[in-house]
Amino acid sequence: MLHVTVRTLQNWESGKIRVPYSAFRLLRICTGYEFPGSAWKGWKLSGDALWSPEGKKFTAADLGYLSLTFAMARQWRLESVKRQEVRQAHAAQRWGVSPSLRLVLGEKS
């Protein structure tokens, strides 16, 4: 798992050399123990999946679509704000809002 030589493993096992802390932590993560840090409390790596504290399984394919989902949500939010601005502008025109009030609303005359 760590791509070290057999000699290195023998030195670690015999106690001649201490196991580096980073190697120890990586082995714990790869063998199903929890990730370090309070932000990852309850998250585990098992086999080819990441498991949430609620027991939901996420594969690499699942996570690959996550950034696309976030990008789509951002775009939807931007378009929603634009639609709201257009509705406000139309409402202001329909009700005959004065030019000075349009400036307060952030509209162009």
Contacts in CASP RR format, 6 or more apart in sequence:
PFRMAT RR
TARGET T0000
AUTHOR 0000-0000-0000
METHOD contacts of the structure
MODEL  1
MLHVTVRTLQNWESGKIRVPYSAFRLLRICTGYEFPGSAWKGWKLSGDAL
WSPEGKKFTAADLGYLSLTFAMARQWRLESVKRQEVRQAHAAQRWGVSPS
LRLVLGEKS
1 26 0 8 1.000
1 27 0 8 1.000
1 30 0 8 1.000
2 23 0 8 1.000
2 26 0 8 1.000
2 27 0 8 1.000
4 23 0 8 1.000
8 17 0 8 1.000
11 17 0 8 1.000
12 18 0 8 1.000
12 19 0 8 1.000
25 36 0 8 1.000
29 35 0 8 1.000
29 36 0 8 1.000
29 45 0 8 1.000
30 45 0 8 1.000
32 44 0 8 1.000
32 45 0 8 1.000
32 46 0 8 1.000
33 44 0 8 1.000
34 40 0 8 1.000
34 41 0 8 1.000
34 42 0 8 1.000
34 43 0 8 1.000
34 44 0 8 1.000
35 42 0 8 1.000
35 43 0 8 1.000
35 44 0 8 1.000
35 45 0 8 1.000
41 53 0 8 1.000
42 52 0 8 1.000
42 53 0 8 1.000
43 50 0 8 1.000
43 51 0 8 1.000
43 52 0 8 1.000
43 53 0 8 1.000
44 50 0 8 1.000
44 51 0 8 1.000
45 51 0 8 1.000
48 59 0 8 1.000
48 60 0 8 1.000
49 57 0 8 1.000
49 58 0 8 1.000
49 59 0 8 1.000
50 57 0 8 1.000
50 58 0 8 1.000
50 59 0 8 1.000
50 63 0 8 1.000
51 57 0 8 1.000
51 58 0 8 1.000
52 58 0 8 1.000
88 105 0 8 1.000
88 107 0 8 1.000
89 107 0 8 1.000
92 101 0 8 1.000
92 102 0 8 1.000
92 105 0 8 1.000
92 107 0 8 1.000
97 105 0 8 1.000
99 109 0 8 1.000
102 108 0 8 1.000
102 109 0 8 1.000
103 109 0 8 1.000
END
